[in-house]
Amino acid sequence: MYRINKAHPWHGIAHGANAPEEVTVFIEIVPRDTVKYEIDKETGYLKIDRPQQYSNVVPANYGFIPQTFCGANIARLASRNSNRIVAEGDGDPLDILVLSEHHIPRGDIMLRAEPIGGFCLLDAGEADDKIIATLVGDKIYEHYKDISELPESIVRRLQHYFLTYKNLPSEPHICEIAYIYGREQAHEVILESIKDYADLLAVLKTTPTRKRVKKRQPPR
């Protein structure tokens, strides 16, 4: 069967039959973008969020895993592993950075990726995990099976981006990396985000539309 209408990238695309070992990714922005794009949750189209601040440009292909959500389960996982109180997830799909030697000219595409680790990012106290993955079939990066195997310079570059991508020089830092984790824990994060998505759908199905209150989210 073929779709007549475009599937919503968050809700209408599966996260992958082999998740969490291999996941489907919807790419929003690529390293050459000077504008921060993100999915519009209502329509499913890409929208301009903001221009990239200063010289801080995304270091790899950046998007999210469909049919995931950073909610209570992701927050509990962050609390357990950081020994800190993390009250909630950031209320968005699970973010993912995909490493590849290949030039992907634009976002608004799907690809398959193999998670190898991630960062437990706390954004203003909310759990906003960033999964690190490699493009399936990429002959340069496919032999990296865990974030611990990556060159240290790559890991530092990724860390620097997420610690500074929202900051202006005159403003305090709102993002911190509570800890870095490897492949196995990345799989756990993905599975918990899939549970959070199922919980989200259950709430939406039982809550009348007129009573749903949309939380105002800061830019990711």
Backbone as a chain_set.jsonl record, in Angstrom:
{"seq": "MYRINKAHPWHGIAHGANAPEEVTVFIEIVPRDTVKYEIDKETGYLKIDRPQQYSNVVPANYGFIPQTFCGANIARLASRNSNRIVAEGDGDPLDILVLSEHHIPRGDIMLRAEPIGGFCLLDAGEADDKIIATLVGDKIYEHYKDISELPESIVRRLQHYFLTYKNLPSEPHICEIAYIYGREQAHEVILESIKDYADLLAVLKTTPTRKRVKKRQPPR", "coords": {"N": [[0.834, -1.2, 0.0], [0.411, 2.282, -0.674], [0.908, 5.51, 0.694], [-1.468, 8.136, 0.562], [-1.46, 10.634, 1.646], [1.067, 12.662, 3.216], [2.966, 11.179, 5.773], [2.975, 11.974, 9.249], [6.022, 12.972, 10.613], [6.695, 12.435, 13.294], [4.599, 10.899, 14.428], [3.629, 9.223, 12.42], [5.563, 7.604, 11.347], [7.352, 4.65, 11.866], [9.532, 3.663, 14.589], [11.337, 1.761, 13.93], [11.841, -1.64, 13.078], [13.863, -3.073, 14.252], [14.603, -1.731, 16.495], [16.008, -1.336, 19.782], [18.516, -1.576, 18.588], [18.907, -0.826, 15.939], [17.664, 2.075, 14.46], [15.028, 4.062, 13.011], [15.463, 7.322, 11.774], [14.448, 10.694, 11.714], [15.713, 13.328, 10.043], [16.326, 16.658, 10.901], [18.076, 18.892, 10.761], [21.238, 19.648, 9.187], [24.889, 19.688, 9.123], [25.648, 21.929, 7.521], [23.652, 23.774, 7.72], [22.601, 27.019, 8.518], [20.506, 27.867, 9.883], [18.327, 26.962, 12.48], [16.269, 24.324, 12.216], [13.195, 22.736, 13.1], [10.787, 20.157, 13.794], [7.383, 20.928, 13.271], [5.043, 20.315, 15.599], [2.313, 20.186, 15.307], [1.636, 20.164, 12.515], [3.547, 18.579, 11.247], [5.391, 19.489, 9.448], [8.641, 20.879, 8.621], [9.877, 23.675, 10.419], [11.235, 26.987, 10.798], [13.142, 27.469, 13.57], [15.104, 29.082, 14.835], [17.823, 31.304, 13.915], [21.135, 29.894, 13.773], [23.193, 30.348, 16.61], [25.831, 32.563, 16.634], [28.964, 31.071, 15.958], [28.232, 28.524, 16.379], [27.543, 25.625, 15.083], [25.65, 22.798, 14.163], [27.252, 19.691, 14.691], [26.859, 17.27, 13.353], [24.508, 15.174, 11.567], [21.272, 15.905, 12.589], [18.417, 15.029, 14.397], [15.432, 13.278, 15.227], [14.085, 10.331, 16.853], [11.349, 8.702, 15.587], [8.08, 8.265, 17.095], [8.794, 8.327, 19.787], [9.297, 9.737, 23.078], [10.256, 12.12, 25.473], [9.613, 11.777, 28.592], [8.186, 10.932, 31.746], [9.449, 8.432, 32.256], [11.981, 8.694, 31.062], [12.918, 10.8, 32.63], [13.021, 9.566, 35.157], [15.002, 7.66, 34.67], [17.219, 9.307, 34.201], [17.41, 10.497, 36.72], [17.983, 8.287, 38.342], [20.492, 7.438, 37.374], [22.128, 9.628, 37.654], [22.021, 10.38, 40.243], [20.522, 12.565, 41.014], [17.772, 14.845, 41.386], [15.523, 14.738, 38.896], [12.868, 16.101, 37.529], [11.239, 15.917, 35.242], [10.946, 14.958, 31.737], [11.905, 16.61, 28.66], [9.7, 16.862, 27.057], [9.665, 16.373, 24.32], [10.232, 14.515, 21.216], [12.762, 11.894, 21.233], [16.01, 13.019, 20.859], [18.62, 12.71, 18.37], [21.902, 12.339, 17.137], [23.541, 11.76, 14.141], [26.359, 10.268, 12.935], [28.384, 10.511, 10.031], [30.399, 9.997, 7.113], [29.45, 10.987, 4.799], [28.104, 13.592, 2.766], [25.118, 14.949, 3.487], [22.697, 16.731, 1.981], [20.498, 18.185, 2.986], [17.889, 18.567, 5.489], [14.776, 17.016, 6.532], [14.496, 14.345, 5.839], [14.529, 10.711, 5.964], [16.473, 8.205, 7.627], [18.472, 5.277, 8.415], [19.947, 4.324, 11.456], [22.566, 3.351, 13.737], [22.607, 3.22, 17.102], [25.188, 4.211, 19.363], [25.751, 5.256, 21.8], [25.384, 8.017, 24.127], [24.416, 11.261, 25.514], [23.398, 12.32, 28.682], [21.687, 14.96, 28.827], [20.896, 17.783, 30.703], [18.563, 20.167, 30.517], [17.845, 23.165, 31.628], [17.163, 21.78, 33.91], [15.517, 19.738, 32.978], [15.249, 16.442, 31.59], [16.9, 15.759, 28.658], [17.841, 13.851, 26.653], [20.524, 12.998, 24.391], [21.041, 10.98, 21.82], [23.777, 9.312, 20.365], [24.764, 8.208, 17.215], [25.584, 6.067, 14.391], [25.534, 6.23, 10.811], [23.83, 3.719, 9.11], [25.603, 1.474, 7.118], [27.664, 3.212, 6.549], [30.944, 3.414, 5.611], [33.127, 4.439, 6.939], [32.359, 5.077, 9.592], [30.95, 2.845, 10.499], [32.302, 0.856, 11.879], [32.566, 1.708, 14.46], [31.296, 0.799, 17.409], [30.62, 1.585, 19.92], [30.384, 4.514, 21.929], [32.676, 4.939, 23.365], [34.688, 4.126, 21.716], [35.037, 6.072, 19.832], [37.1, 8.714, 18.438], [38.574, 10.922, 20.795], [38.474, 13.625, 20.236], [36.2, 13.95, 18.638], [34.106, 13.308, 20.394], [34.435, 15.373, 22.277], [33.843, 17.565, 20.668], [31.134, 17.151, 20.126], [30.115, 17.317, 22.721], [30.741, 20.005, 23.327], [29.086, 21.354, 21.554], [26.453, 20.769, 22.512], [26.573, 21.844, 25.055], [26.716, 24.521, 24.603], [24.938, 25.368, 22.637], [22.601, 26.798, 23.033], [23.294, 29.119, 24.217], [23.832, 32.589, 24.793], [26.394, 35.1, 24.899], [26.001, 36.798, 27.127], [24.357, 35.464, 28.814], [23.473, 33.091, 31.425], [24.629, 29.651, 31.64], [22.409, 27.094, 30.709], [22.343, 24.469, 30.116], [23.626, 21.252, 30.881], [25.779, 18.408, 30.93], [24.989, 15.555, 32.436], [25.982, 12.962, 32.515], [27.844, 10.678, 30.438], [27.014, 8.007, 28.293], [27.235, 4.562, 27.127], [26.696, 2.172, 24.431], [24.868, 0.117, 25.374], [23.395, 1.395, 27.389], [22.319, 3.425, 25.874], [20.52, 1.981, 24.351], [18.73, 1.326, 26.386], [17.74, 3.877, 27.064], [16.406, 4.535, 24.685], [14.383, 2.559, 24.64], [12.969, 3.283, 26.956], [12.047, 5.772, 26.17], [10.308, 5.034, 24.172], [8.365, 3.766, 25.693], [7.489, 6.022, 27.094], [6.315, 7.399, 24.992], [4.172, 5.718, 24.368], [2.745, 6.018, 26.743], [2.125, 8.721, 26.525], [0.366, 8.698, 24.309], [-1.711, 7.218, 25.428], [-2.662, 8.958, 27.376], [-3.503, 11.099, 25.76], [-5.58, 9.885, 24.37], [-7.493, 9.534, 26.307], [-8.07, 12.01, 27.25], [-10.19, 14.711, 26.852], [-10.211, 16.869, 23.995], [-10.64, 19.606, 24.462], [-9.707, 19.911, 27.023], [-7.023, 19.544, 27.006], [-3.876, 20.761, 27.785], [-1.376, 22.543, 26.392], [2.016, 22.443, 26.936], [4.271, 25.099, 27.064], [7.178, 25.015, 25.311], [10.699, 25.518, 25.628], [13.087, 26.361, 22.995], [14.601, 23.492, 21.478]], "CA": [[0.0, 0.0, 0.0], [1.09, 3.568, -0.699], [0.186, 6.585, 1.371], [-1.957, 9.24, -0.257], [-1.02, 11.847, 2.334], [2.365, 12.567, 3.888], [2.926, 10.744, 7.165], [3.581, 12.87, 10.23], [7.327, 12.38, 10.937], [6.761, 11.981, 14.684], [3.581, 9.905, 14.756], [3.268, 8.364, 11.307], [6.717, 6.797, 10.935], [7.763, 3.725, 12.931], [10.907, 3.863, 15.069], [12.191, 0.732, 13.348], [11.527, -2.999, 13.529], [14.99, -3.622, 15.018], [14.943, -0.841, 17.609], [16.878, -0.159, 19.766], [19.821, -1.82, 17.961], [18.903, 0.001, 14.737], [16.465, 2.907, 14.543], [14.71, 5.035, 11.974], [15.707, 8.698, 12.219], [14.018, 11.798, 10.861], [16.717, 14.381, 10.147], [15.805, 18.019, 10.818], [19.119, 19.828, 10.333], [22.53, 19.067, 8.818], [25.962, 20.59, 9.546], [25.791, 23.16, 6.742], [22.528, 24.674, 7.964], [22.857, 28.18, 9.382], [19.236, 28.103, 10.554], [17.864, 25.808, 13.265], [14.947, 23.844, 11.856], [12.657, 21.647, 13.901], [9.475, 19.726, 13.339], [6.198, 21.536, 13.851], [4.331, 19.16, 16.141], [0.921, 20.174, 14.854], [1.477, 19.854, 11.089], [4.536, 17.626, 10.77], [6.323, 20.132, 8.528], [9.753, 21.571, 9.24], [9.732, 25.114, 10.574], [12.429, 27.674, 11.289], [13.106, 27.727, 15.004], [15.921, 30.276, 15.064], [19.153, 31.238, 13.307], [22.163, 29.354, 14.653], [23.833, 31.414, 17.35], [27.262, 32.772, 16.439], [29.617, 30.062, 15.121], [27.842, 27.215, 16.887], [26.833, 24.907, 14.033], [25.473, 21.395, 14.535], [28.422, 18.962, 14.176], [26.477, 16.05, 12.638], [23.1, 15.178, 11.164], [20.546, 16.019, 13.858], [16.98, 14.863, 14.273], [14.799, 12.556, 16.33], [13.577, 8.989, 16.594], [9.885, 8.77, 15.602], [7.294, 7.52, 18.083], [9.451, 8.362, 21.094], [8.928, 10.924, 23.854], [11.025, 12.277, 26.715], [8.655, 12.053, 29.654], [8.467, 10.509, 33.115], [10.406, 7.318, 32.301], [13.309, 9.254, 30.777], [13.311, 11.578, 33.808], [13.409, 8.62, 36.216], [16.281, 7.066, 34.299], [18.238, 10.328, 34.447], [17.539, 10.646, 38.177], [18.626, 7.086, 38.889], [21.887, 7.306, 36.963], [22.899, 10.821, 38.008], [21.821, 10.643, 41.667], [19.968, 13.903, 41.136], [16.328, 14.897, 41.166], [15.126, 15.223, 37.572], [11.425, 16.017, 37.684], [10.507, 15.59, 34.021], [11.631, 15.043, 30.467], [11.7, 17.908, 28.013], [8.437, 16.901, 26.345], [9.896, 16.279, 22.884], [10.783, 13.219, 20.797], [14.153, 11.655, 21.616], [16.958, 13.573, 19.896], [19.699, 11.822, 17.951], [22.924, 12.851, 16.224], [24.004, 10.643, 13.317], [27.68, 10.507, 12.358], [28.588, 9.926, 8.708], [31.37, 10.673, 6.262], [28.774, 11.445, 3.597], [27.42, 14.877, 2.783], [23.669, 14.912, 3.311], [22.534, 18.15, 1.644], [19.417, 18.899, 3.666], [17.065, 17.794, 6.395], [13.481, 16.548, 6.044], [14.687, 13.03, 5.248], [14.629, 9.589, 6.877], [17.613, 7.31, 7.443], [18.626, 4.253, 9.439], [21.15, 4.583, 12.245], [22.899, 2.4, 14.795], [23.015, 3.946, 18.31], [26.415, 3.74, 20.005], [25.916, 5.908, 23.093], [24.611, 9.245, 24.247], [24.635, 12.203, 26.602], [22.255, 12.704, 29.496], [21.714, 16.415, 28.895], [19.877, 18.434, 31.517], [18.268, 21.475, 29.936], [17.049, 23.852, 32.653], [16.712, 20.771, 34.85], [14.728, 18.692, 32.327], [16.019, 15.412, 30.88], [16.854, 15.992, 27.205], [18.913, 12.968, 26.192], [21.002, 13.084, 23.02], [21.608, 9.715, 21.384], [24.816, 9.391, 19.344], [24.61, 7.02, 16.372], [26.283, 6.081, 13.103], [24.684, 5.918, 9.666], [23.933, 2.328, 8.672], [26.267, 1.332, 5.834], [28.754, 4.167, 6.384], [32.158, 2.597, 5.674], [34.084, 5.036, 7.878], [31.876, 5.075, 10.972], [30.199, 1.658, 10.897], [33.059, -0.026, 12.774], [32.454, 2.198, 15.834], [30.135, 0.147, 18.014], [30.348, 2.206, 21.214], [30.911, 5.878, 21.969], [34.02, 4.89, 23.94], [35.633, 3.837, 20.635], [35.202, 7.254, 18.989], [38.204, 9.61, 18.796], [38.195, 11.843, 21.863], [38.187, 14.947, 19.667], [34.81, 13.955, 18.166], [33.239, 13.361, 21.576], [34.542, 16.727, 22.837], [33.13, 18.481, 19.773], [29.71, 16.957, 20.363], [29.826, 17.871, 24.036], [30.799, 21.459, 23.251], [27.888, 21.848, 20.873], [25.266, 20.703, 23.353], [26.738, 22.708, 26.221], [26.729, 25.943, 24.231], [24.103, 25.688, 21.471], [21.513, 27.711, 23.374], [23.799, 30.225, 25.016], [24.342, 33.871, 24.347], [27.512, 35.459, 25.777], [25.592, 37.504, 28.341], [23.388, 34.666, 29.564], [24.037, 31.942, 32.158], [24.463, 28.35, 31.0], [21.231, 26.367, 31.175], [22.513, 23.06, 29.756], [24.77, 20.529, 31.424], [25.792, 16.97, 30.649], [25.086, 14.874, 33.726], [26.887, 11.833, 32.309], [27.919, 10.106, 29.093], [26.784, 6.566, 28.378], [27.586, 3.781, 25.955], [25.698, 1.545, 23.566], [23.826, -0.603, 26.095], [22.508, 2.344, 28.065], [21.574, 4.113, 24.819], [19.383, 1.115, 24.056], [17.775, 1.474, 27.487], [17.112, 5.191, 26.92], [15.468, 4.459, 23.564], [13.229, 1.765, 25.059], [12.183, 4.074, 27.908], [11.369, 6.839, 25.425], [9.187, 4.381, 23.481], [7.334, 3.625, 26.728], [6.933, 7.36, 27.334], [5.439, 7.724, 23.87], [2.941, 4.946, 24.563], [2.027, 6.677, 27.84], [1.59, 9.97, 25.98], [-0.802, 8.377, 23.495], [-2.787, 6.788, 26.318], [-3.215, 10.173, 27.987], [-4.213, 11.861, 24.731], [-6.807, 9.18, 23.991], [-8.471, 9.605, 27.389], [-8.265, 13.403, 27.629], [-10.929, 15.474, 25.84], [-9.379, 17.873, 23.327], [-10.799, 20.928, 25.069], [-9.039, 19.967, 28.314], [-5.587, 19.366, 26.857], [-3.111, 21.987, 27.957], [-0.064, 22.398, 25.749], [3.116, 23.068, 27.663], [5.129, 25.933, 26.235], [8.517, 24.441, 25.372], [11.806, 26.31, 25.117], [13.678, 25.736, 21.82], [15.529, 22.394, 21.749]], "C": [[0.87, 1.252, 0.0], [0.235, 4.601, 0.03], [-0.263, 7.632, 0.366], [-1.472, 10.566, 0.323], [0.31, 11.604, 3.024], [2.181, 12.159, 5.338], [3.557, 11.797, 8.062], [4.895, 12.246, 10.688], [7.432, 11.842, 12.365], [5.827, 10.792, 14.915], [3.344, 8.87, 13.657], [4.379, 7.496, 10.764], [7.118, 5.911, 12.103], [9.214, 3.989, 13.336], [11.855, 2.773, 14.588], [11.909, -0.634, 13.933], [12.62, -3.58, 14.413], [15.441, -2.699, 16.138], [15.048, -1.652, 18.9], [18.235, -0.359, 19.076], [19.993, -0.99, 16.684], [17.594, 0.774, 14.712], [16.272, 3.722, 13.269], [14.891, 6.43, 12.555], [15.097, 9.664, 11.21], [14.982, 12.95, 11.086], [16.067, 15.753, 9.941], [16.838, 19.005, 10.276], [20.421, 19.074, 10.07], [23.623, 20.105, 9.092], [26.079, 21.897, 8.765], [24.643, 24.144, 6.946], [22.938, 25.815, 8.892], [21.582, 28.618, 10.101], [18.843, 26.828, 11.283], [16.432, 25.476, 12.855], [14.492, 22.815, 12.889], [11.244, 21.337, 13.429], [8.385, 20.53, 14.029], [5.282, 20.406, 14.302], [2.898, 19.063, 15.624], [0.79, 19.655, 13.426], [2.412, 18.767, 10.584], [5.515, 18.207, 9.771], [7.486, 20.736, 9.311], [9.465, 23.055, 9.32], [11.059, 25.705, 11.037], [12.233, 27.98, 12.762], [13.86, 29.018, 15.318], [17.172, 30.173, 14.214], [20.139, 30.611, 14.296], [22.919, 30.5, 15.322], [25.34, 31.426, 17.1], [27.847, 31.66, 15.561], [29.226, 28.64, 15.527], [26.951, 26.512, 15.865], [26.777, 23.427, 14.399], [26.582, 20.545, 13.901], [28.113, 17.682, 13.413], [24.994, 16.151, 12.294], [22.216, 14.989, 12.403], [19.046, 15.889, 13.624], [16.423, 14.127, 15.475], [14.359, 11.174, 15.873], [12.055, 9.056, 16.67], [9.274, 7.873, 16.679], [8.072, 7.287, 19.369], [9.051, 9.665, 21.774], [9.773, 10.945, 25.115], [10.081, 12.733, 27.821], [9.113, 11.517, 30.991], [9.498, 9.389, 33.188], [11.827, 7.789, 32.024], [13.814, 10.051, 31.976], [13.758, 10.66, 34.947], [14.756, 7.981, 35.921], [17.421, 8.05, 34.557], [18.473, 10.52, 35.94], [18.326, 9.489, 38.776], [20.122, 7.06, 38.592], [22.748, 8.513, 37.317], [22.861, 11.135, 39.493], [21.37, 12.073, 41.915], [18.467, 13.822, 40.929], [16.069, 15.529, 39.804], [13.622, 15.019, 37.486], [10.709, 15.55, 36.428], [11.437, 15.582, 32.818], [11.275, 16.347, 29.78], [10.434, 17.979, 27.154], [8.549, 16.866, 24.838], [10.249, 14.846, 22.512], [12.259, 13.118, 21.18], [15.096, 12.113, 20.515], [18.071, 12.584, 19.583], [20.61, 12.553, 16.966], [23.504, 11.665, 15.472], [25.303, 11.015, 12.62], [27.801, 9.808, 11.01], [29.667, 10.701, 7.974], [30.696, 11.342, 5.067], [28.101, 12.788, 3.797], [25.938, 14.663, 2.508], [23.228, 16.359, 3.143], [21.476, 18.899, 2.434], [18.713, 17.967, 4.646], [15.767, 17.379, 5.72], [13.626, 15.22, 5.306], [14.703, 11.978, 6.366], [15.904, 8.81, 6.585], [17.61, 6.276, 8.556], [19.959, 4.461, 10.15], [21.314, 3.537, 13.336], [23.388, 3.174, 16.021], [24.261, 3.335, 18.943], [26.641, 4.375, 21.375], [25.05, 7.151, 23.17], [25.049, 10.098, 25.419], [23.325, 12.37, 27.364], [22.353, 14.214, 29.686], [20.574, 16.886, 29.79], [19.734, 19.856, 31.018], [17.308, 22.189, 30.88], [16.416, 22.84, 33.608], [15.892, 19.646, 34.258], [15.637, 17.709, 31.593], [15.801, 15.563, 29.382], [17.977, 15.178, 26.563], [19.234, 13.167, 24.718], [21.667, 11.747, 22.672], [22.641, 9.978, 20.286], [24.776, 8.089, 18.548], [25.461, 7.159, 15.117], [25.308, 5.693, 11.996], [24.902, 4.466, 9.251], [24.55, 2.286, 7.267], [27.401, 2.299, 5.594], [30.086, 3.444, 6.623], [33.228, 3.173, 6.592], [33.64, 4.838, 9.316], [31.239, 3.764, 11.417], [30.975, 0.731, 11.838], [33.075, 0.483, 14.215], [31.166, 1.65, 16.437], [29.778, 0.715, 19.385], [31.001, 3.578, 21.222], [32.33, 5.917, 22.526], [35.09, 4.623, 22.878], [35.878, 5.047, 19.724], [36.461, 8.024, 19.38], [37.732, 10.637, 19.826], [37.816, 13.215, 21.319], [36.745, 15.044, 19.17], [33.851, 14.076, 19.341], [33.265, 14.755, 22.186], [33.779, 17.73, 21.985], [31.617, 18.374, 19.987], [29.295, 17.536, 21.717], [29.763, 19.397, 23.977], [29.544, 22.016, 22.596], [26.699, 21.871, 21.829], [25.369, 21.556, 24.615], [26.593, 24.185, 25.881], [25.681, 26.336, 23.196], [22.932, 26.608, 21.776], [21.995, 29.001, 24.015], [24.148, 31.462, 24.219], [25.424, 34.301, 25.334], [27.103, 36.07, 27.108], [24.667, 36.683, 29.233], [24.059, 33.518, 30.307], [23.791, 30.649, 31.382], [23.241, 27.646, 31.588], [21.336, 24.876, 30.887], [23.751, 22.479, 30.437], [24.644, 19.054, 31.054], [26.024, 16.247, 31.97], [26.03, 13.682, 33.642], [26.829, 11.407, 30.852], [27.722, 8.596, 29.222], [27.046, 5.885, 27.043], [26.388, 3.135, 25.276], [24.544, 0.902, 24.348], [22.859, 0.345, 26.783], [21.727, 3.173, 27.049], [20.348, 3.298, 24.426], [18.302, 1.248, 25.127], [17.026, 2.801, 27.386], [16.062, 5.156, 25.803], [14.209, 3.69, 23.967], [12.347, 2.529, 26.042], [11.431, 5.194, 27.194], [10.199, 6.277, 24.609], [8.037, 4.145, 24.463], [6.675, 4.97, 27.016], [5.983, 7.766, 26.217], [4.109, 6.986, 23.994], [2.095, 5.565, 25.675], [1.394, 7.982, 27.356], [0.326, 9.711, 25.168], [-1.985, 7.967, 24.359], [-3.46, 7.992, 26.978], [-4.039, 10.955, 26.976], [-5.539, 11.214, 24.352], [-7.901, 9.319, 25.047], [-8.771, 11.034, 27.821], [-9.031, 14.134, 26.539], [-10.073, 16.599, 25.276], [-9.449, 19.207, 24.029], [-10.062, 21.067, 26.392], [-7.53, 19.82, 28.205], [-4.883, 20.705, 26.952], [-1.738, 21.751, 27.367], [0.984, 23.155, 26.563], [3.969, 23.881, 26.704], [6.561, 25.463, 26.393], [9.56, 25.454, 24.922], [12.381, 25.629, 23.89], [14.621, 24.628, 22.221], [16.903, 22.739, 21.241]], "O": [[1.941, 1.272, 0.607], [-0.995, 4.562, -0.017], [0.468, 7.973, -0.564], [-1.123, 11.492, -0.408], [0.639, 10.471, 3.375], [1.347, 12.719, 6.05], [4.544, 12.433, 7.693], [4.897, 11.092, 11.115], [8.179, 10.896, 12.616], [6.219, 9.798, 15.527], [2.904, 7.756, 13.942], [4.169, 6.733, 9.821], [7.213, 6.393, 13.232], [10.017, 4.472, 12.538], [13.061, 2.86, 14.821], [11.756, -0.776, 15.146], [12.361, -4.467, 15.227], [16.537, -2.861, 16.675], [14.255, -2.572, 19.103], [19.021, 0.584, 18.985], [21.088, -0.513, 16.386], [16.528, 0.195, 14.919], [17.226, 4.025, 12.552], [14.512, 6.687, 13.698], [15.218, 9.472, 10.0], [15.063, 13.49, 12.189], [15.363, 15.985, 8.958], [16.52, 19.849, 9.438], [20.675, 18.015, 10.645], [23.317, 21.283, 9.276], [26.57, 22.887, 9.309], [24.671, 25.243, 6.392], [23.554, 25.586, 9.933], [21.576, 29.608, 10.832], [19.011, 25.731, 10.751], [15.505, 26.243, 13.111], [15.312, 22.11, 13.478], [10.598, 22.143, 12.76], [8.457, 20.782, 15.231], [4.8, 19.627, 13.48], [2.344, 17.969, 15.521], [-0.059, 18.809, 13.146], [2.107, 18.1, 9.595], [6.391, 17.491, 9.287], [7.356, 21.065, 10.49], [8.88, 23.631, 8.403], [11.9, 25.004, 11.599], [11.283, 28.659, 13.152], [13.336, 29.92, 15.972], [17.558, 29.071, 13.823], [19.999, 30.775, 15.508], [23.244, 31.498, 14.68], [26.029, 30.431, 17.325], [27.274, 31.341, 14.519], [29.828, 27.671, 15.066], [25.751, 26.774, 15.794], [27.758, 22.87, 14.892], [26.831, 20.662, 12.701], [29.028, 17.062, 12.872], [24.317, 17.101, 12.687], [22.39, 14.036, 13.163], [18.481, 16.557, 12.759], [16.878, 14.322, 16.602], [14.273, 10.888, 14.679], [11.512, 9.428, 17.71], [9.862, 6.88, 17.107], [8.021, 6.21, 19.962], [8.535, 10.581, 21.133], [9.981, 9.912, 25.751], [9.792, 13.921, 27.963], [10.288, 11.629, 31.341], [10.338, 9.388, 34.088], [12.771, 7.338, 32.672], [14.998, 9.992, 32.306], [14.75, 10.938, 35.622], [15.563, 7.784, 36.829], [18.47, 7.665, 35.074], [19.613, 10.687, 36.374], [19.215, 9.684, 39.605], [20.924, 6.702, 39.454], [23.976, 8.425, 37.283], [23.562, 12.03, 39.965], [21.774, 12.71, 42.888], [17.955, 12.853, 40.367], [16.36, 16.706, 39.587], [13.153, 13.885, 37.381], [9.689, 14.867, 36.515], [12.547, 16.113, 32.858], [10.434, 17.103, 30.268], [10.127, 19.027, 26.587], [7.625, 17.286, 24.14], [10.537, 14.036, 23.394], [12.919, 14.129, 21.42], [14.999, 11.657, 19.375], [18.424, 11.739, 20.405], [20.15, 13.283, 16.088], [23.912, 10.677, 16.082], [25.35, 11.95, 11.82], [27.379, 8.662, 10.856], [29.835, 11.903, 8.178], [31.307, 12.173, 4.395], [27.588, 13.081, 4.877], [25.557, 14.243, 1.415], [23.371, 17.149, 4.077], [21.543, 20.123, 2.545], [18.912, 16.752, 4.634], [15.665, 17.386, 4.494], [12.976, 14.988, 4.287], [14.866, 12.3, 7.543], [16.362, 8.758, 5.444], [16.847, 6.38, 9.516], [20.975, 4.741, 9.514], [20.349, 2.926, 13.795], [24.483, 3.735, 15.985], [24.385, 2.115, 19.051], [27.626, 4.06, 22.042], [24.112, 7.325, 22.393], [25.92, 9.722, 26.203], [22.267, 12.54, 26.758], [23.026, 14.687, 30.602], [19.435, 16.443, 29.65], [20.672, 20.65, 31.088], [16.119, 21.873, 30.935], [15.283, 23.018, 34.056], [15.588, 18.681, 34.96], [16.668, 18.097, 31.043], [14.671, 15.505, 28.896], [18.928, 15.729, 26.009], [18.357, 13.46, 23.905], [22.741, 11.433, 23.186], [22.4, 10.778, 19.383], [24.756, 7.001, 19.125], [25.99, 8.231, 14.823], [24.374, 4.923, 12.219], [26.04, 4.038, 9.061], [24.088, 2.967, 6.352], [28.051, 2.234, 4.55], [30.324, 2.924, 7.713], [34.149, 2.457, 6.984], [34.446, 4.473, 10.171], [31.005, 3.583, 12.612], [30.37, -0.093, 12.524], [33.545, -0.222, 15.108], [30.071, 2.012, 16.007], [28.744, 0.361, 19.951], [32.043, 3.784, 20.6], [33.103, 6.818, 22.201], [36.272, 4.87, 23.118], [36.822, 5.045, 18.934], [36.855, 7.993, 20.546], [36.62, 11.155, 19.731], [36.946, 13.889, 21.869], [36.13, 16.105, 19.27], [32.897, 14.852, 19.294], [32.217, 15.272, 22.575], [33.142, 18.641, 22.513], [30.914, 19.384, 20.026], [28.246, 18.169, 21.833], [28.838, 20.007, 24.515], [29.004, 23.032, 23.035], [26.013, 22.887, 21.94], [24.348, 21.947, 25.181], [26.373, 25.01, 26.768], [25.54, 27.521, 22.897], [22.326, 27.149, 20.851], [21.191, 29.881, 24.323], [24.689, 31.385, 23.116], [25.376, 33.906, 26.499], [27.788, 35.88, 28.113], [24.241, 37.153, 30.288], [25.099, 33.023, 29.873], [22.867, 30.562, 30.573], [23.06, 27.606, 32.805], [20.51, 24.096, 31.36], [24.784, 23.139, 30.549], [23.542, 18.53, 30.89], [27.109, 16.314, 32.549], [26.788, 13.416, 34.575], [25.888, 11.734, 30.129], [28.218, 7.983, 30.167], [27.077, 6.519, 25.988], [25.237, 3.5, 25.512], [23.377, 1.118, 24.021], [21.647, 0.129, 26.764], [20.599, 3.583, 27.323], [19.271, 3.849, 24.196], [17.111, 1.279, 24.819], [15.814, 2.848, 27.598], [14.962, 5.685, 25.962], [13.096, 4.121, 23.668], [11.121, 2.44, 25.977], [10.306, 5.526, 27.568], [9.211, 6.975, 24.382], [6.87, 4.306, 24.106], [5.456, 5.053, 27.162], [4.961, 8.406, 26.467], [3.047, 7.561, 23.754], [0.871, 5.629, 25.563], [0.268, 8.31, 27.729], [-0.669, 10.42, 25.318], [-3.127, 8.321, 24.066], [-4.682, 8.031, 27.119], [-5.137, 11.42, 27.284], [-6.509, 11.908, 24.048], [-9.088, 9.235, 24.734], [-9.635, 11.252, 28.67], [-8.569, 14.177, 25.399], [-9.294, 17.213, 26.005], [-8.429, 19.879, 24.181], [-9.81, 22.182, 26.851], [-6.825, 19.955, 29.204], [-5.255, 21.665, 26.277], [-1.017, 20.853, 27.801], [0.845, 24.348, 26.834], [4.345, 23.39, 25.64], [7.106, 25.506, 27.496], [9.343, 26.174, 23.946], [12.195, 24.423, 23.731], [15.368, 24.772, 23.189], [17.83, 21.94, 21.374]]}, "num_chains": 1, "name": "protein.A"}
